[in-house]
Amino acid sequence: MKPSTQAQRSVTFILQPQIQTIAPRPRRGRSTLNMEKKVYETFNSDEVTDEMLEEASKLFSENYGVWGEHAAQLMGKFAKAGSRVRLSKERLRNEYLPSGISSYVRVSVNGHLAGNAFSCRWSVDGRTICWITQLVVHRAYRERGLAVGLLNETRLDGNDIYGLMSSHPAACLAALKAFGHSFNTVSLEFMKKYAESIMKVSPVTYVRDAKLRGSLFDSKDTNGLVSSVDTGFFVDHEEPLEALALVRESMEWPLGELLDGHEFILILQARRRSRSRSSSAPSGTSLTET
Ligand SMILES: CC(C)(COP(=O)(O)OP(=O)(O)OC[C@H]1O[C@@H](n2cnc3c(N)ncnc32)[C@H](O)[C@@H]1OP(=O)(O)O)[C@@H](O)C(=O)NCCC(=O)NCCS
């Protein structure tokens, strides 16, 4: 502001101290919420009760998303456009939590289930793959780091490789952060080379059946996909596309476009906190970076 030469200068003393709290501005559409008591719990698949899965099923069915415009036509009448995607507790157990090799992590905020993550482990060439088979955070608790927290809890020293397929860029960003990466440290070459051999022996049917798509896996693929899978899952993409546009405002997004019926795929080599990077990849196995 241009100072006036004519105006008399005066100083006002305020006797009552005025206190103003400076807090980070909430992101667009984000309400303020009391996140006081956050509790993370981890269970092996065999400790997960039907009651817990009932709650997880409700969380998913109320918060995951809605079917896309062409879902009914391509998947069956059950997938009516605009209606909520649902998952029963039986499907959660049978398809997302294979017995003996899976984990369930949940987070509650002030006693309410706010999010959960399912993961399944298997071996390829002596290396342990940990695949995030499902991740969902309650709408009211999003963008507060809960997805990162859930995946952080899934992180185990014995895991060598982490995998995730998701249409939501935030799920990919959460995985990067939780597993000690950024897009600068992700090896697309590693994904290109080993995605197929890792996925084809997965005990999780939808991972095994997913078709790798994008220029990373097929140089002739020119429709904008880079690291994608065709899962034939026609969930509405309005929300993830909005998130993608927002993410692209602040960073290079290396996984390419998102098409209907497709999801992004991310495969990360575990980064040990206490050991050097090279010691995390045992020599003599074929799943090592070149
Ligand atoms: C994807 C999902 C699990 C993210 O949960 P969340 O608790 O909001 O995620 P976090 O707060 O931990 O955020 C993780 C990262 O994504 C970013 N992010 C979260 N939501 C975002 C959005 N809508 N737009 C842009 N970025 C977003 C965060 O800023 C953070 O990035 P940063 O670490 O670089 O700051 C949640 O949106 C969700 O349940 N979506 C519906 C279900 C789904 O798509 N699940 C994935 C299937 S595997």
The ligand as an SDF file (V2000), in Angstrom:
LIG
                    3D

 48 50  0  0  0  0  0  0  0  0999 V2000
   -8.0490  -43.5800   -2.0250 C   0  0  0  0  0  0  0  0  0  0  0  0
   -8.3610  -43.3450   -0.5480 C   0  0  0  0  0  0  0  0  0  0  0  0
   -8.2150  -44.6820    0.1840 C   0  0  0  0  0  0  0  0  0  0  0  0
   -7.3680  -42.3080    0.0100 C   0  0  0  0  0  0  0  0  0  0  0  0
   -7.5940  -42.1870    1.4130 O   0  0  0  0  0  0  0  0  0  0  0  0
   -7.1420  -40.9030    2.2780 P   0  0  0  0  0  0  0  0  0  0  0  0
   -7.1000  -41.3010    3.6840 O   0  0  0  0  0  0  0  0  0  0  0  0
   -7.9630  -39.7400    1.8820 O   0  0  0  0  0  0  0  0  0  0  0  0
   -5.6570  -40.6730    1.7310 O   0  0  0  0  0  0  0  0  0  0  0  0
   -4.4880  -39.8850    2.4980 P   0  0  0  0  0  0  0  0  0  0  0  0
   -5.0890  -38.7570    3.2680 O   0  0  0  0  0  0  0  0  0  0  0  0
   -3.6320  -40.8400    3.2280 O   0  0  0  0  0  0  0  0  0  0  0  0
   -3.7110  -39.2430    1.2690 O   0  0  0  0  0  0  0  0  0  0  0  0
   -2.7460  -39.9330    0.4980 C   0  0  0  0  0  0  0  0  0  0  0  0
   -2.1970  -38.9790   -0.5470 C   0  0  0  0  0  0  0  0  0  0  0  0
   -3.1920  -38.7040   -1.5380 O   0  0  0  0  0  0  0  0  0  0  0  0
   -3.4870  -37.2920   -1.5970 C   0  0  0  0  0  0  0  0  0  0  0  0
   -4.9340  -37.1940   -1.7810 N   0  0  0  0  0  0  0  0  0  0  0  0
   -5.8910  -37.7490   -1.0030 C   0  0  0  0  0  0  0  0  0  0  0  0
   -7.0880  -37.5000   -1.5300 N   0  0  0  0  0  0  0  0  0  0  0  0
   -6.8880  -36.7440   -2.6370 C   0  0  0  0  0  0  0  0  0  0  0  0
   -7.7560  -36.1640   -3.5970 C   0  0  0  0  0  0  0  0  0  0  0  0
   -9.0770  -36.3180   -3.5170 N   0  0  0  0  0  0  0  0  0  0  0  0
   -7.2000  -35.4510   -4.5910 N   0  0  0  0  0  0  0  0  0  0  0  0
   -5.8720  -35.3070   -4.7030 C   0  0  0  0  0  0  0  0  0  0  0  0
   -4.9880  -35.8530   -3.8190 N   0  0  0  0  0  0  0  0  0  0  0  0
   -5.5060  -36.5600   -2.8030 C   0  0  0  0  0  0  0  0  0  0  0  0
   -3.0270  -36.7550   -0.2660 C   0  0  0  0  0  0  0  0  0  0  0  0
   -2.7040  -35.3920   -0.3340 O   0  0  0  0  0  0  0  0  0  0  0  0
   -1.8100  -37.6140    0.0090 C   0  0  0  0  0  0  0  0  0  0  0  0
   -0.7230  -37.1850   -0.7920 O   0  0  0  0  0  0  0  0  0  0  0  0
    0.6030  -36.5810   -0.0960 P   0  0  0  0  0  0  0  0  0  0  0  0
    1.0540  -37.6640    0.8370 O   0  0  0  0  0  0  0  0  0  0  0  0
    1.5030  -36.3480   -1.2500 O   0  0  0  0  0  0  0  0  0  0  0  0
    0.1140  -35.3720    0.6230 O   0  0  0  0  0  0  0  0  0  0  0  0
   -9.7980  -42.7700   -0.3740 C   0  0  0  0  0  0  0  0  0  0  0  0
   -9.9480  -41.6500   -1.2090 O   0  0  0  0  0  0  0  0  0  0  0  0
  -10.8790  -43.7690   -0.7320 C   0  0  0  0  0  0  0  0  0  0  0  0
  -11.2740  -44.5800    0.0940 O   0  0  0  0  0  0  0  0  0  0  0  0
  -11.3630  -43.7160   -1.9870 N   0  0  0  0  0  0  0  0  0  0  0  0
  -12.4270  -44.5930   -2.4560 C   0  0  0  0  0  0  0  0  0  0  0  0
  -11.9880  -45.9910   -2.5710 C   0  0  0  0  0  0  0  0  0  0  0  0
  -10.7850  -46.2060   -3.4560 C   0  0  0  0  0  0  0  0  0  0  0  0
  -10.6980  -45.6790   -4.5440 O   0  0  0  0  0  0  0  0  0  0  0  0
   -9.8580  -47.0090   -2.9410 N   0  0  0  0  0  0  0  0  0  0  0  0
   -8.6720  -47.4040   -3.6360 C   0  0  0  0  0  0  0  0  0  0  0  0
   -8.8560  -48.7680   -4.1980 C   0  0  0  0  0  0  0  0  0  0  0  0
   -7.4020  -49.7380   -3.8970 S   0  0  0  0  0  0  0  0  0  0  0  0
  1  2  1  0
  2  3  1  0
  2  4  1  0
  2 36  1  0
  4  5  1  0
  5  6  1  0
  6  7  2  0
  6  8  1  0
  6  9  1  0
  9 10  1  0
 10 11  2  0
 10 12  1  0
 10 13  1  0
 13 14  1  0
 14 15  1  0
 15 16  1  0
 15 30  1  0
 16 17  1  0
 17 18  1  0
 17 28  1  0
 18 19  1  0
 18 27  1  0
 19 20  2  0
 20 21  1  0
 21 22  1  0
 21 27  2  0
 22 23  1  0
 22 24  2  0
 24 25  1  0
 25 26  2  0
 26 27  1  0
 28 29  1  0
 28 30  1  0
 30 31  1  0
 31 32  1  0
 32 33  2  0
 32 34  1  0
 32 35  1  0
 36 37  1  0
 36 38  1  0
 38 39  2  0
 38 40  1  0
 40 41  1  0
 41 42  1  0
 42 43  1  0
 43 44  2  0
 43 45  1  0
 45 46  1  0
 46 47  1  0
 47 48  1  0
M  END
$$$$
